[in-house]
Amino acid sequence: MSLDSYLRAAPKAELHVHLEGTVRPETLLELARRNNVPLPFDSVEGLRDWFRFRDFTHFIEAYSLASQSVITADDYELIAWEYAQELARQNCRYAEIGFTPSYHRRKGVPHDVYFGGLTRARERARSELGVEITWNFDISRRMGASDAETYRWAEYTVDVAIESMGDGLVALGLAGPEAGHPPELYTRYFDRARAAGLHAYPHAGEHAGPESVRGALESLGAERIAHGVRAIEDPALVDEIAERGVAFDVCPTSNICLGVAPSLAEHPLPRLLAAGVAVTIASDDPPMFNTTLNDDVALLGNLFGLDVATIDEILLNGIRHSFLPAERKRTYEAAYRAELDALKQVHLA
C-alpha cells in the first residue's frame, strides 16, 4: 500500500466540474448517432483520439459538440448517471456539478426536459450509489452575437436557477471567456440570485488576473471561486482571501492544459496553501483533459509533495466549503474523518 493508494481510496467531494465536459467519447458517439449530430469520426477509437486535448480552440469544439449531442430527457439522464457512476468509482460522495442551461435552451430543449433528466439521474445516484449531487447553473459570459443577447440568456439562467432551487440547485455560476467580460457586468444577476437564496460561485482568476478575482468578490459576492489561482499575482489580494476564508477550487491538470500555469512544477497551489488560502481539488472537464478527480488528488502527494495531514485538510475542504447546510457539513466531515483514519491503518501503516 502507498500514499497513492490511500488517496484513491479516500472519500472526496468534487466542487468544480462541468456536466457537459464529463461526456465520454463512447457516450458522445452513441448520442450523436441517436440524434443525427455529425461527428468528425464514426468510431470509438477515432473519436477517442480526436477527443484528446490539443489546444483551447479544440477544447471548445469538443465541449460544444458534446453539448449539441444531448437532446432528450433520457440523454440528460444518461450523461449525469454515467458521471455519478464515475464519482462512485472514485469514492466521491458529494458533488456540485455545473451546467449551462442557455446552451440547451438555445438549441430548443425546454427546461423541464433537460432538468427532468438531470433530476432523475440525481435521484438514482442518491438511492443506488450513495452519491449526493447538487447543481449550479452557469451564466455564459458569451452567448450569441451581441451583448444584448448574452444578457437575455443571463436573465434566463437566473430565472431557471431560482425555479429549480427546491430540486438540488444550490448556486449561480459564471463561466466562459473572462477577457472582455469582467464580473462587474453580471452584478445585477448575482444580486437577484443571492436575494432568492442562491449561493454565488463564479469562475475568476483563470485566464484573467487578480482583477477578475477581486471583481468576483466585490461585485458578485463570491462565496467560493472556480479556479482563482491567478490571484497569486497580487500578494495583498491573496492575504485578503485567506483572511476572508474564501476557498478556491483548483484544477491542476486543467490549468496546465489551458496554459493558466506553464507546468505543474510552477503551479501556484503550494504558494496559495503557504499563504493560508483554503483550496479544494477538482477536475473541471475530466475526459477532455485526460484526467480524473483521483488523478488530480494524487498530484498532491506525488508531485506537490504535500504531507498526509495537509492533504487530509484539502480533502475535508471539499465538504467544509461546499454549499451544503451546516448540519450536513458536520455530518459529512465527521464521517470523512473516521474513514480517513481507518484508511491510514490499511494504506499507510
N, C-alpha and C positions, 0 to 999 in steps of 0.2 A: 504494500500500500504506500501511498505517497501524498504529498500536498495536492498534486493534480487530481488524484482520485477523490480526495476529500472535497475539493472544490466542486467537482462534477456531481458528487452526491449531496452536497449541501442544499438546504432549502433556499429558494430565491424568490425575488419579486422582479418583474420586468415592468419598468415605468415609461420606457420610451421606445415604442415600436409602432410602425405604420402597417395596418392590416393589408393595404394594397401592396405593400412591399414584402409580405410574407408568402406570397403565392409561389409555389414550387413550379419549376418548368414542366413537370409531368401534369400538374393540375392545369396550368395555363394551356397546354396543348389540348387537354380534354374540354375545357371551357370554350376555347376558340373554335374548335370543331363543332361543338354543340350550338354555338351562337353565330356561326358563319363569320368569324372575325379572321381576316387574313394574317398569317404569321410569316416571318422570314424563313422558317424551316418547318418541315412537316414530319419530323421525327423527334423523339425524346432526346436522342444523342445530339442532334444538330442544334436543337433549341437549348439544351443544357450548356453547350459550348458557347452559343450566342449570348446566353444569359449572363455569363461571367463578366464582372465589372471591367470596363476598359477606360472610360472617362465619364465626366459629368453628363455630357450630351447623350451618350449611350445609356447611362443610368436613367435619365428622364424618359428616353424612348421605351425602355423596358418597363418602367413604372407605369407609364401611360398605357402601354399595351395590356398590362395586367388589369388595370382599371377598366379598360374598354371591354374586356372579355367577360365581365361579370354582369349578368343581366337580370336573372330571375331570383326570387327569394331563395330557391334551392341553391343557386350559385353562391349567394352570400353566406348561407348557412354552411356550405361546403368549405369555403376558404377559412371561415372563422373556426369551424370544427377541426379542420386539419391543423390549424395553428394551435388550438387548445391541446390537441394530442401531442404536438411538439413541445409545448410548455410542460406537460406532464412528464414526458420522457426526460426532460432536463431538471426535474424536481423543482419546477417553478410553480408555486401555489397561488400566486396572485399576480394579476397583470392589469395595467391600464393601457388600453390599446387605442391608438389614434386612427381616425377615419375622416375622410374629407367628403362630406355629403354633396357639396356643389359639383364635384366631378361626376357623380352618378345621376343627380337630378338633371344636370345639363344634357346628358345623353338620353333623357326621357324616363328614367326609373323613379317612380314616386317614393316618397319617404316610407310609406307603410310597407313597400316591397323590400327595399334594402334593409331597413331596420327590423322588419319582421324576421328576415333570415338571420340577421345578427343576433336577435333576441333568442331565437330557437337554439342557436349554437351556444349561446351563453348559458342557457338553462341546462343543456346537455352537459356542458363542461363541468358545471357545478354538481349535477346529480351523478354523472357517470365517471368523472375523473377526479373530483375533489379539487378542481381548479376554479378559482373565482376570477371572473373577468368583469371589468368596468370599461367604459368608453370615454374618450374625449374627442370632440368634433373640432376639426381644424378649419379655420378660415384660411383660404388660399390667398396669398398676397398678390397673385396674378391670375385672374380668371377673365378670359375674353380679350377683346381688342382695345378696351378703354378702361380708365379708372372708374367711370360711372358703372360699367358692367361689373367690375370687380367688387365695388361697394354694394351693388344689388345682391350679389352672391354672398357677401359677408352678412348682410341682413338676413338672408335666407338661412344661413348656417346658425345664426343666433336663434332664429325662430324655432328651427327643428331641435336645437340643443335644449332649449327651455322646455319644449314639448316632451322631450324624451327623458327628463330628469327622474321620473319615477321608475324608469326601466334600466337603471345602471349607467346613465350618462352623468359623469361627475365633473367634467371640466370643459372649458372652451380653450382651444389652442390656436396658434397662428403659425403657419408653415409656408414654405415657398421661398423664392429668391429674396434675400434681405436687401441687396443693392437697389436703391431707389424706392424701397418700400419700408421705411422705418416704422417702429412700433407706434409712434405718435399718431400715425394716420388711422389707427384702429382703436383709438381710445374709447369712442362712443359705443362700440360694440362690446368691449370688455366691461365698460361701466354698466351696460344693460344686463349682461350675463351675470356679473357679480351681484347686482341688485336682486336678481332672481334666485341667487343661492349657488351658482356655479363657481367652481374654482378657476383661477387664471393660470394657464400653462402654455406660454408662448415659446417658440423657438427664438433664440437670440445668441449672439456671440459665436456663430459658426462661420459664415462667410463674411460677416461684418464684425467690426471690432468692439471695443468696450462701450462705445456709444450705443450700440444695439442693446447690450445688457442693461445699461442704465435706463434706456428708454422703456424697456420691458418692465423694469421695476417701478419707475416713477409714473409712467403713463398708463400701463396696463394692470398694475397691481400684481405682478407675477408672484406667485407663492412658491413656485419651483420652475426651473428653466431647463428646457431641452437644449443640450449642449452647454453653452455658456463659457466654453473653455478659453475664448479669446479675451475674456476679462483679465487674464493673466498679464495682458499688456498694460494694465493700469493698476499698479500696486495698491493705491488708495481705494479703488473700487473693490479689489479683492478683499481688503480688510473690512470694508463695509458689508460685503456679502457674508463674510464669516460671522460678523457681529450680529447681523440680522437673522442668520440661520436659514437662509435661502439655499436650497440644495440644487446642484447641477446633476442632470442625468447625462453621464459621459459615455460616449460610444467610441471606444478607441479604434476599432477596425474601420468603422465608417469614416472617422476623422482622417485616417491615413488615405483611404481610397479617394476621398473628396478633396484632399490637399489642404485640410484645415491645419494639420501638423505635418512636417516633412517626413517624419519617421516615428515609430513607436519610441525609439530611444530619446527623441526630442519632444515627446508628448508632454503637455503641461500638467498632466494628472498628479505627478509627485509634488510639484510646486504648489498646486491648489491644496492638496492634503496638508502640506507643511504649513500653509498659511491658515489652516483651520476651516477651510470650506468643506461642507458636507457634500459628498458625492455618492451617486449610485452608479452602477454599471449596467449598460443597456446595449441592445443590438441594432436598433434603428430599422434596417431593411435586410434581415439576415441572409436569405438566399442570394440576394443581389450583390452582397459584399462577401459572399462565400464564408460566412461566419455563423455562429450560433451564440446564444446567451452564455452557454457553458464555455465556449471558446474565449469570449471576451472576459469572462470572470477569471478564467485560467491565466490570463495575461498578468493579473495582479501578482501572482506568485512567480511564474516562470520568466517574466520579462521585467516587470516593475520591481520585483524583489521585495515585496512588502511582507511583513511578518503576519503570522496567523491572526493575532489579536486585531491588527489593523484591518485585515481582510474581513474578519467577522463583523466588525463595525460597519464596513461598507455594505455587506450583505444585509445587515439589520436596518441600514438606512433605507433600503427599499420598502420596508414597512413603515418606519418612523416618518418618512417624508411622502408617503402615499396620501391619497385623498380619502382614505377610509375614515370612518368615525373614530373618535379617540378610544372608545372601549374596544372596538375591533382591533385597533392597532396594538393595544396592550395584550390582547389575547393571542394575536399572531406572534408578537415579539417573544412572549413567554414560550410559546411552542417552538419557535425557531431556535431560541437559546438552548432549550432542552435537547433538541435534535442535534444541534451543532456539538454540544458536549458529548453526546453519545457517539457521534461520528468520529470525533477525535480519538476515542478509545479504539476504534476499529482501524482508522486510516493513518493515525499519527503516533500511536503508542510506541 
